[in-house]
Amino acid sequence: MNILAVGDLVGENGLEKLEQVLPQIKDEYKIDFVIVNSENVASGMGITFKTFNKLLKLDVDSITMGNHTWAKKDIFEFINHPKMIRPANYSKGVQGKGYFIYECKGKKIAVIDLIGRTNMGVLSENPFTVVDEIIKRISDKVDMIFVDFHAEATAEKIAMKHCLDGKVTALFGTHTHVQTADEEITQKGMGYITDLGMTGPKNSVIGMEVEASVKRFQTSLPERYKLAEGDCIFNGVVFEINDEDCRTKKVTRLFIR
């Protein structure tokens, strides 16, 4: 089985890029299941009903979120949809779910969404203890577990790699919008990459317009961010899973300019 994880969709133009390349990727890599981080898909921050429906039409199987989960009020109209997942370590009682179990080709696939606590500006529960509790709850009910760790610090993501090695099928990081070149299969057979990267405007500062972004750093003033325009890149990873033991046997990093 082949699972595609797509890096942070940035803006409607990033969504258009996904629409352009997804059919070819599905065909070339024989993709069975698609996970897309979409917390920036609506004008660079959050998700709307319109962009959500476009993702459904693309047959995306699981949509994960992050620190901009609540940026657009539309989300409360579809937050409980089976394909929508917000970070599991948000405060208890928050709407939505932090993981979901899907069925694909006779296998039960769990997707868990987590948010980091280092330099994220979000008051969240401990992702390490929360994910451990979820795994204990579902490990005997599923064949595979995939974890999207939406975090700023590479050290926090790498620590999570060592924490989850042997417990989940694959762990991938999101949030920084910069693809890392450290894809690997760990000692205990877990697929891993520190960050998938982004699917969004190429000539930008992680998806945002260059001029406004540079001005913020030059002046320290709260210049309003604006979504960049122009050609987009696609970032993602294909995890090839052994159907017999459900362990990762190959990790292929994708970067389409």
C-alpha positions in Angstrom: 0.0 0.0 0.0 1.2 3.5 -0.8 0.3 6.5 1.3 0.9 10.1 0.1 1.4 12.8 2.7 1.3 16.4 1.3 3.0 19.3 2.9 1.1 22.4 4.1 -1.2 23.7 1.4 -0.7 27.5 1.3 -3.5 29.5 -0.3 -5.9 28.7 -3.1 -3.0 28.7 -5.6 -1.4 25.9 -3.6 -4.7 24.0 -3.8 -4.7 24.5 -7.6 -1.2 23.1 -7.7 -2.4 20.0 -5.8 -5.3 19.7 -8.2 -2.8 19.8 -11.2 -0.3 17.3 -9.9 -2.3 14.8 -7.8 -3.7 12.7 -10.6 -0.2 12.1 -12.1 1.3 11.4 -8.7 -1.5 8.9 -7.9 -1.0 7.1 -11.1 2.8 7.1 -11.0 3.2 6.0 -7.4 0.0 3.9 -7.3 -1.3 5.9 -4.3 -4.0 4.3 -2.2 -4.5 6.9 0.5 -3.9 10.7 0.7 -3.2 12.9 3.8 -3.0 16.7 3.3 -2.2 19.3 5.9 -4.6 22.2 5.0 -4.3 24.7 7.9 -3.1 27.4 5.5 -5.3 26.7 2.4 -7.6 29.7 2.7 -5.7 32.9 1.8 -2.7 31.5 3.7 -4.4 31.0 7.0 -7.1 28.6 8.0 -9.7 26.6 5.9 -13.1 27.7 4.5 -16.1 25.7 3.5 -15.2 26.4 -0.2 -11.6 25.1 0.0 -12.8 22.1 2.1 -15.2 21.1 -0.5 -12.5 21.4 -3.2 -10.4 19.0 -1.2 -13.2 16.5 -1.0 -13.6 16.6 -4.8 -10.0 15.7 -5.1 -10.6 12.5 -3.1 -8.3 13.5 -0.3 -8.8 10.9 2.4 -7.6 12.8 5.5 -7.2 16.6 6.2 -5.0 17.6 9.1 -4.7 21.0 10.6 -2.4 23.0 13.0 -2.0 26.3 14.8 -4.3 28.1 12.3 -7.2 25.6 12.8 -9.6 28.2 14.0 -8.5 31.1 11.7 -11.7 30.9 9.6 -15.1 30.6 11.4 -16.3 28.4 8.5 -14.6 25.4 10.1 -17.3 25.0 12.7 -19.6 24.0 9.9 -17.6 20.9 9.0 -15.1 20.4 11.9 -16.9 17.0 12.7 -16.6 15.7 9.2 -14.8 12.3 9.2 -12.0 13.6 7.0 -11.3 16.6 9.2 -8.7 16.3 12.0 -7.5 19.0 14.3 -4.5 18.6 16.7 -5.4 15.9 19.3 -3.5 17.8 22.1 -5.7 20.9 21.9 -7.6 21.6 25.2 -10.2 19.0 26.2 -13.7 19.9 25.2 -12.6 21.6 22.0 -14.8 20.7 19.0 -13.5 18.2 16.4 -11.4 15.1 16.8 -7.7 14.6 17.0 -7.6 11.3 15.2 -9.8 9.1 13.0 -9.7 5.5 11.8 -10.3 4.9 8.1 -10.6 1.8 6.0 -8.7 1.3 2.8 -8.1 -1.9 0.8 -9.0 -4.1 3.8 -6.7 -2.2 6.2 -7.7 0.1 9.1 -5.6 3.2 9.0 -5.4 5.7 11.9 -4.3 9.3 11.3 -3.4 11.3 14.3 -2.8 15.1 14.3 -0.5 16.7 16.9 0.7 20.3 17.5 4.1 21.1 19.1 4.6 23.4 22.1 8.0 25.0 21.3 7.6 28.5 19.8 4.0 27.8 18.6 2.0 30.4 20.5 -0.7 27.8 21.3 -1.6 26.6 24.8 -1.8 22.9 24.2 -1.5 19.7 26.1 1.7 17.7 26.0 1.9 16.0 22.6 4.1 13.2 23.8 1.7 12.0 26.6 -1.4 12.6 24.5 -0.2 10.6 21.5 0.9 7.8 23.8 -2.6 7.6 25.3 -4.2 7.5 21.9 -1.8 4.7 20.6 -2.6 2.6 23.7 -6.3 3.1 23.0 -6.3 2.2 19.3 -3.2 0.0 18.6 -5.1 -3.3 18.8 -7.9 -1.9 16.5 -5.8 -0.7 13.5 -3.3 -2.0 11.1 -1.4 1.3 10.5 -0.9 4.6 12.3 0.2 7.8 10.7 1.1 10.9 12.7 1.3 14.5 11.5 3.3 16.5 14.0 2.7 20.2 13.3 5.7 21.8 15.1 8.2 24.5 14.8 11.3 23.0 16.5 13.2 20.3 14.7 14.5 19.0 18.0 10.9 18.5 19.2 10.1 16.5 16.0 13.2 14.4 16.2 12.5 13.7 19.9 9.0 12.5 18.8 10.6 10.2 16.3 12.5 8.4 19.0 9.5 8.4 21.2 7.2 6.8 18.6 9.7 4.5 16.8 8.2 1.0 16.7 4.8 2.3 17.8 3.5 3.9 14.6 3.8 3.2 10.8 5.0 6.7 9.9 5.6 10.1 11.5 6.0 13.3 9.4 6.4 16.9 10.5 4.6 19.9 9.1 4.5 23.7 9.8 7.8 25.1 8.8 7.0 25.0 5.0 10.6 24.0 4.2 11.1 20.4 3.1 13.9 18.6 5.0 16.2 16.0 3.3 16.2 13.5 6.2 13.6 11.0 5.1 14.4 7.6 6.6 13.2 4.3 7.8 14.1 4.0 11.5 15.6 1.0 13.2 12.2 -0.3 14.1 10.6 0.2 10.7 8.9 3.6 11.1 8.8 6.0 8.1 10.0 9.5 9.1 10.7 13.0 7.8 11.2 16.1 9.9 9.1 18.3 7.6 7.2 17.7 4.4 7.6 21.2 3.2 4.8 23.2 1.5 2.6 23.2 -1.5 2.3 26.8 -2.4 3.9 29.9 -4.0 7.5 29.4 -5.0 8.6 33.1 -5.1 7.7 33.9 -1.5 8.7 33.8 2.2 7.1 30.4 3.1 4.1 31.2 1.0 3.7 34.9 1.9 4.5 37.9 -0.3 8.2 38.8 -0.2 7.9 42.6 0.3 5.6 42.5 3.3 7.6 39.6 4.9 11.0 41.4 4.5 9.6 44.6 5.8 8.4 42.9 9.0 12.0 41.7 9.7 13.5 45.1 8.7 11.3 47.3 10.8 9.9 44.9 13.5 6.5 46.5 12.8 3.3 44.4 12.4 3.1 44.6 8.6 0.1 42.7 7.3 1.0 39.4 5.6 -0.4 38.8 2.1 -0.5 35.5 0.2 2.1 35.4 -2.6 1.2 34.9 -6.2 2.8 33.2 -9.1 4.0 29.6 -9.8 3.8 27.1 -7.0 5.8 24.1 -5.8 4.6 20.8 -4.5 6.1 19.0 -1.5 5.2 15.7 -0.1 6.3 12.2 0.7 5.2 8.7 -0.4 5.3 6.0 2.2 5.4 2.5 0.7 4.0 0.1 3.3 4.5 -3.7 3.4 1.0 -5.2 3.2 2.0 -8.2 5.4 3.5 -6.6 8.5 2.3 -3.0 7.8 5.7 -1.5 8.3 7.3 1.1 6.1 9.6 -0.3 3.5 10.4 2.8 1.4 10.1 6.6 1.8 10.2 8.8 -1.3 10.4 12.5 -1.0 8.6 14.6 -3.7 9.5 18.1 -4.8 7.8 19.3 -7.9 8.7 22.8 -9.0 
